[in-house]
Amino acid sequence: MAVVDDRRGTWRLASSLLLAGVVVSILAGLLHAESHDANDHLESFTAYANSGIWTPVHLGQFVGMALVGAGLVSLATGLASRGTAPGVQLRPLGWTARFGAVSAAAAVALHAALQAVDGVALKQAVDAWAAAPDPEKAARFATAEGIRWLEWGMRSYQSILLGAALVLVGVAVAATHHVPRMIGYLMALSGLGYLAQGWIIGESGFSAGNALPTLVSILAIVISAIWLAISTWRMKEQTPRPSGSPESIAP
């Protein structure tokens, strides 16, 4: 029995979603209100209270992460499903892809909760602090700080889940031989950067120690997303293959 190799469609969908998510996330991040030191809450909260585009920026960040997650899930699911032919057992790297898909989906779900805290609750808290009369400012500021620390915790674990997803899917991509292995390695490198971010944020918030892993993770995912998109859109059409052939089995 022949199995039609739909590799191009799966890879192109996944790469398009991933690249779109990276672009949207970067654009939204560039519009985000910033302070010189994100751990200086007085300076940060002042900048946040003065932001007139806080809500759309954070909605954009969520959309970007949702697209990235959808791209990773599509890619991982496509890799894992290639081992579902009758009588064929899924190989270890197929399971790696599946675990990557689960991690990516969980990262998107946690990111939605994160944006509810950061994009809605924190904004309301800093606005209330900025508008409060002097006798109430200390209490309002303490409330905003409590929400900020909750943001630290959620951001920490979201980064860890996203990092795990990128490492797992990156390993599976590197093992397929359908695209250059370096793409998978770059995805995994980006994942390691996010894992480091998750640890640092959990320990010390948005400290200067985040600068290097943040730079590495962003550069690696940008390069890998662009390279993956170019590679997948250059893929040639495949002819039908027997269902038991090596190409029809997940790596």
N, C-alpha and C positions, 0 to 999 in steps of 0.2 A: 504494500500500500504506500502511495506517495504522500508526503506531507509538504504543503506549499510553504516555502521559507518566507515568512513575512517580516524578516529581520529589519528591513529598511523602515517599514512603517512604525514599528515599535521603537526603534532607536531614534528616528526623527521626531516622533512625538515627545519622547522623554527628553531629548536634547533641547528641543524648542521650549518646553516648559521650564527646564532648568535654566537656560540662558535668559528667558524672559523674567524669571524670578530673581535672578542675580541683578539684572539691569534695574528692575523696579525697586529692589531693596537698596541698591546703591543710590538711586535718585532720591528716594525717600530719606535716606540717611543724610544726604547732603543738605536737605532742607530742615533737618532737625535742629532745634534750638540747642546751643552749646554754651558751656562756660569753660574757663581756662582749666579748672580742676573739677571734674564731675563729682568728686568726693567732698568738695566745698559746698555744702547744702545751701548756705545763704546765697552764694553767687548763683548756683544752679537753679534754685527755686525762683529767684528774681528773673532769670532768663526765661524760665518756663512760663511764669505768669505773664510775661510780656509777649509771648508768642501768640500770634493770631491764626496760625495754621496748624496748631498742635494736633487737632483731631484728624484732619485729612492726612497729615504726615504719618501718624501712627496707623491709620487705616491702610495707607500705602505700604508701610512696613509689614503689616499682616498679609496683605495681598501678595507681596513679594515672597514672604516665607511660605505661604500656601502654594505658590507656583513652584518654588524650589522643592518642597515636600512632594508635590504631585509628580514632578519630574523624577525624583529619586524613587518613588513608589512605582511609577510606570517602568522605569529602567530595571529595578530589582525584580518586579513581578514578571517582566518579560524574560529576564535571565532565568528565573526559577522555573517558569512554566515550560521551558524547553525540555524539562525532564519528565513531563507528564504523559509521554506516549505509553500506550498499553504495554505492561510487562517490564517497564523501565523504572528503576528506582532512582530517586533524586540524589545526585552526588553531593558531597560536603559543601562545595562552593555554591550549589543551588540553595542549600539551607542558609549559607552566609548571606546570599541575596535576600532571602525571605526575612531573615532577622533584621537586615538593613531596612527593608520596607516597613516593618513594624516600628523600628526606631524612628524612621522618618515621619510616620503617621503620628506617633506619640509626640514628637518634637513640634509638629504643627499644632496639635491640640493644646500643648502647654504654651505655645507662643500666642494662641488666641487668648488664653487666660492672662498671660503676661501683658498683652495689649489692653485688656480690660483694666488691669491694675495701673499700668503706666500711662496709657492713652486716655483713660477716663478718670479713675479715682485720684491719681496723683495730680492731674490738672485741676480738678475741682478743689483739692486740698490746698494747692499753692495759690489758686485764685482767692480762696477764702482767707488764707493767711495774708496775702497782699492787700486785701480790702478791709481787713479787721482793724478795729481801733486799737491803739497801743496796749491797753490792759489785756486784750485777748490774743495779742500776737504770739506770745510765748506758747500758749496752749495750741494755737493753730499750727505753729511751726513744728511742735512735737508730733502732732497728728500727721503732718506731711512727712516727717522723718520716718514714722512708723510704716507708712505706705512705701516709702523709698526702700526701707530695709526688706519689706516683703518683695519688692521688685528685684532686689539683689538675689534673694533666694530662688525666685522663679526663673530669673535670667540664668543663674548658675546651672540649674538642672536642665533647662531648655538647651543651653549650649552643650552640655554633656550628651544629651540625646541626639542633637544634630551632629555632633562630632562622631558619635558611635555610628550613626547612619552613614555618614560620608566614608568612614573607614571601612565599614562592612561592604557597602556597595562598590567602593573603590577597589577593594581586593577582588571582588567578583568581576568587575569590568576588566581589570588587568589580566585576569585569567582566561578571558573569552577569546582573545586574539582577533576579534572582529574589528577592533579599533586599536590604535597604538597603545601599548601598555602604559606609557608615560601618563596618559590621561587618567587611568585608574590610580597610579601612584600619586598624582597631583591631588586627586579627590581625597585620597587617604591622608595626604599631608595637610590638606585643609581641615580634615576631621580632627587630626591631632592638635591643630591650632585651636579649634573650638573646644576640645577637651581641656586644654590648658586654660583657656578663658574661663570655662566653667569652674575650674578649681580656684583660680585667682579671685574671681568675683565672689565665690562663696567664702573666701578667706578675708578679703580686704575691699570688696566692692569694686567700683570703677576706678581702680588705682592706676598709677603709671606703669605698673608691672604688666598691664594688659596690652600695652602698645605693640610689643613684638609679636605675640601670638595672634593679635588681631590683624596686623599687617600681613603675616604669613598666611593666615586662613583666607583673607579676602583675595590676595593676589593668586593664591593657588586655585581657589574656586572659580575666579574670573577666567584665568587661563584655561583651566580644564573645561569649563562650560563652552567657551568659544571654540576650542580645539575639538571638543566632542561634536558640536553642531556642524563644524566644517567637515569632519570625518563622516558623519552620518549622512549628510546631504550629498556626499560624493560616492556613497555606496552604490555599487552596481546591482542591477536586478538579478536575483538568484533563481535558478531553475528548481522545479520540484525535486525533493530528495526522498529516498526510501525512509519509512518511519523509524527504522532501526539503525540508520546511519549515524556516525559520530556527531555530525553537524546538527542532528535533531535532538541531541541530548544535552541537558544543562551541564555546564562545566563542573 
